[in-house]
Amino acid sequence: MEISSSLYLAVFYGTFLGVLLGYYGSLGCLEEEKAGLLKLKAFINHPDGKALSSWSGEVDDCCRWEHVTCDDNTNRVIRLSLGSLRNWERGKWYLNASLLLPFQQLQILHLSDNYLAGFEGLPRLKRLRILNLKGNGWLTAIPILSALPSLKVLNLAENSIDSSQLQGLKYSGKLEVLDLWRNELMGGIPSIIGTLTNLKSLSLGWNDLNGSLSMKGLCKLNLEELDLSANRFEGSLPACLSNLTSLRLLDLSQNYLHGTIPSSLFSNLRSLEYISLSSNYFEGTIYFGSLYNNSRLEVFELVGNKKYLKVETENPTQSFPLFELKILSLSGCILNWPSRVVPGFLLSQYDLKVVNLRYNHMMGDVPTWLLANNTKLEYLSFKNNSLTGVLDLRSNPKHYHILVIDFSLNCIHGELLPDIGSIFPRLEVLNLSRNALQGNIPSSMGDMNRLVSLDLSNNNLSGELPEPMMMGCISLEVLRLSNNILHGVFPTKPNLTRLLSLSLDDNYFSGEISRGFSNSSRLVLLDISNNSLRGQIPDWIGEFSSLTTLSLSSNFLEGAVPTSFCKLNELSFLDFSHNKIGPTLPPCANLSNMEFLNLQNNEFTGPIPHVLSEATSLVALNLGGNKLSGPIPPWIHLLSELRILLLNGNQLEDSIPLHLCQLKSISIMDLSHNHLSGTIPSCLVNITFGREVVFIDGTFFSDAFAKMYTVTSSYLYESQLSLFQQDIGVGLASPGGSEEIEFVTKSRSESYKGKLLYFMSGLDLSRNKLTGPIPPEMGNLSGIHTLNLSYNQLTGSIPETFSNLQEIESLDLSHNMLIGQIPPQMIELNSLAVFTVAYNNLSGKLPERKAQFGTFEESSYEGNSLLCGLPLNRSCSPAREPPATPPANEEKEYSWEVSFLWSFGGSFGMAFLGIVTFLYLNSYCRELLFYFIARHAPFLRV
């Protein structure tokens, strides 16, 4: 009975205690922790922040406040998610860690992205398991980890911690996850990491670690995830990598690793799920069959290898792989040489989301079966291969998941499917450029209302622009239809309000420039060159306030440039060439950002427009083939960035101004076919003309419009380090607007474009009225490739310094009045391919027929009657032997006799002529003379 009473009493007290605890628990968090949270809020917001607005008296239970998580039983705070509460404008700060003292049950603390620079002390938080300090940037030291005995996860990514600060890790013996991604670590892999015996996940990616990849310490750990990407590790893959049999994730991308990729690496690591070896220097052959037994493999990346790497996917030891890939990125390799077939194992893959097989030299039919087999495919790229056949995409009625399709730079032919728009309703990027597609652009394109970029350029597409496409593709930002055979007039009511880049060049469009394009007010690039457009430049062109590139060249446009052109303040590339535009530029034009200006072959008249003096960023100026007159203006020296100056084919007068010599960066200058007079300034030697080392800086070949469009795959690889999400960057570039110039070299007009402009240099002063001698200083233009001084009135001799023109390929001095001998030292010009001095007054023996001078024919020297030697048919030897030279004393005597005889003969002749003249003028004396002769010398009578 007593036992029974005691039992009832115990049950009663237990129940009472449970009810009591439940009652008080329902009151919310502890007052001590609530007060601590309010103090923490005030500290974080100091001096004027407004974060954590829900932390107030309006909600009494702090467990219900945002960013706070409490234990369900004890209502003690166990998690604080305090990331991204302070912005960079409020500067770096230090957290007074004593504010965390009330939270003794805290297990997870997130303080990421707060611009935190460090802690003032750190209380002993015995239960803290996860500390996230990612993305603070200014954090330079690791907190005192001895106060965190239970810590298992430490995220210090995206901070400023260097290798010297890692010694504090010795107090974290239970650490399992360490993320030091994107810090300032240098040298080799810190040895302290090898002592963390419980470590399972490690990221040292995106630091400055270098040297050979020594992993002695790491290979002794039981690692499951290892990220060493984007460092400067060199050497071959360490053999001990094969010992990490628990490894699930391995990322060694973006280093300088070289050597072979051993097949044993994959066959031993059967737990691998994620492999990235991209952007290294591997060579040899990798056999994909060594991965067939890796049944867990989901991601394989090998992109952008910088050496000759063969990848063999065919003829494996077993027929089918055990894996089901989600991501396959294998590009820039020599794939399946010499058959170059599409990997056969893809036929057994049915869960792919991303397939990137660009730049692999593959041949065969277009593998459209990939879309049929993988209904969840989101990204498909076979760019720059040699695939043929027809793009037949009818396997499934709709592909709802596909976002990107890129089959550009192949040999695909046939027509686009009429219902392509309904097959891919969610497509965002479609690139089929540089193929052999024919037929019309389907009207169903208008169903692609999510399409951001459409590139069908460089095909054989015909017909007109379909109005449904121009009305329905409301998300379109990039439209490239260049180099086709499209025709008709531009649509009057397009609805492309988001359009940034429009390239319709090199087609057969006609009519006037449609006002419908004015709806695309966000345009950055507009290229409608090389069509048959007529009329004037529309006044509404000024509404494109963001326009940086405008090309209207090679049409039939005429009339003045509208004053609305003055509103285009962002223009950096302008090409009006090969039209009938003129007579000048509006004085109000804002050219402060202009880098490339081409007004060639138009109707510009009068002096060179003064408004160009404000274009101080100009790199290339082409005013050739107009009717400009007057002198070259003195303000020309203000264009100090100029590399190309073309003023040829005008009516410019006066002398070559000395101001031109201040344009020291010039590599190509053409002043030919004008009326320039005076002498050639010797200061032209101050101009570079290719003397300096070529630095390819993007000036001449960067894309006129470039935007990186990010497509985010739905695939997530759940890593302890972070969620590895496939963000695929798709370059939306429009190369329209690249500078192209015409320059006469090697006696013919050549077109130079892109990278060639970095290596070309030349000076053309031909067909002017220049006089005087050639300045010998011009021989110091040691980097020049072309020099043309023909069709002038130059005198004097060819400077011997021309033998210093070691890079010269074309030298034309013809049709002048040069005298003297061709300097024999010029045979040392080993690059000279074209040389002419025809129609001058040169004399003497031609240079020896050696090296390049052995290739020049008679036409190079014709019109110089005093030149001799091969290849001319004039010998330099006399027809007979000259007389022997007399002895010295005889020579003196002989000279005296000759002088006497010449003197006597001259005097006699002068006297005789004087008498004859006198008698002719004096008739009386003449009669007396005749009388005397008749009287005393009758035999002289006639």
Buried (B, 14 or more C-beta within 10 A) or exposed (E): EEEEEEEEEEEEEEEEEEEEEEEEBEEBBBEEBBEBBBBBBEEBBEEEBEBBEEBEEEEEBBBEBEBBBBBEEEBBBBBBBBBBBBEEEBEBBEBEBBBBEBBBBBBBBBBBBBBBBBBEEBBEBEBBBBBBBBBBBBBBBBBBBEBBBEBBBBBBBBBBBBBEBBEBBEBBEBBBBBBBBBBBBBEBBBEBBBBBEEBBBBBBBBBBBBBEBBBEBBBBBEBBBBBBBBBEBBBBBBEEBBBBEBBBBBBBBBBBBBBBBBBEBBBBBBBBBBBBBBBBBBBEBBBBBBBBBBEEBBBBBBBBBEEEBBBBBBEBEEEEBBBBBBBBBBBBBBBBEEEBBBBBBBEBBEBBBBBBBBBBBBBBEBBBBBBBBBBBBBBBBBBBBEBBBBBEBEBEEEBEBBBBBBBBBBBBBBBBBEBBBBBBBBBBBBBBBBBEBBBBBBBBBBBBEBBBBBBBBBBEBBBBBBBBBBBBBBBBBBBBBBBBEBBEBBBEEBBBEBBBBBBBBBBEBBEEBBBBBBBBBBBBBBBBBBBEBEEBBBEBBBBBEEBBBBBBBBBEBBBBBBEBBBBBEBBBBBBBBBBEBBBBBBEEBBBEBBBBBBBBBBBBBEEBBEBBBBBBBBBBBBBBBBBBBEBBBEEBBBBEBBBBBBBBBBEBBEBBBBBBBBBBBBBBBBBBBBEBBBBBBBBBBBBBBBBEEEEEEEBBBEBBBBBEBEBEBEBEBEBBBBEBEBEBEBEBBBBBBBBBBBBBBEEEEBEBEEEBBBEBBBBBBBBBBBBEBBBBBBBBBBBBBBBBBBBBEBBBBBBBBBBBBEBBBBBBBBBBBBBBBBBBEBBBBEEBBBBBBBBBBBBBBBBEBEBBBEEBEEEBBBBBEEBBBBBBEBEEEEEEEEEEEEEEEEEEEEEEEEEEEEEEEEEEEEEEEEEEEEBEEEEEEEEEEEEEEEEEEEEEEE
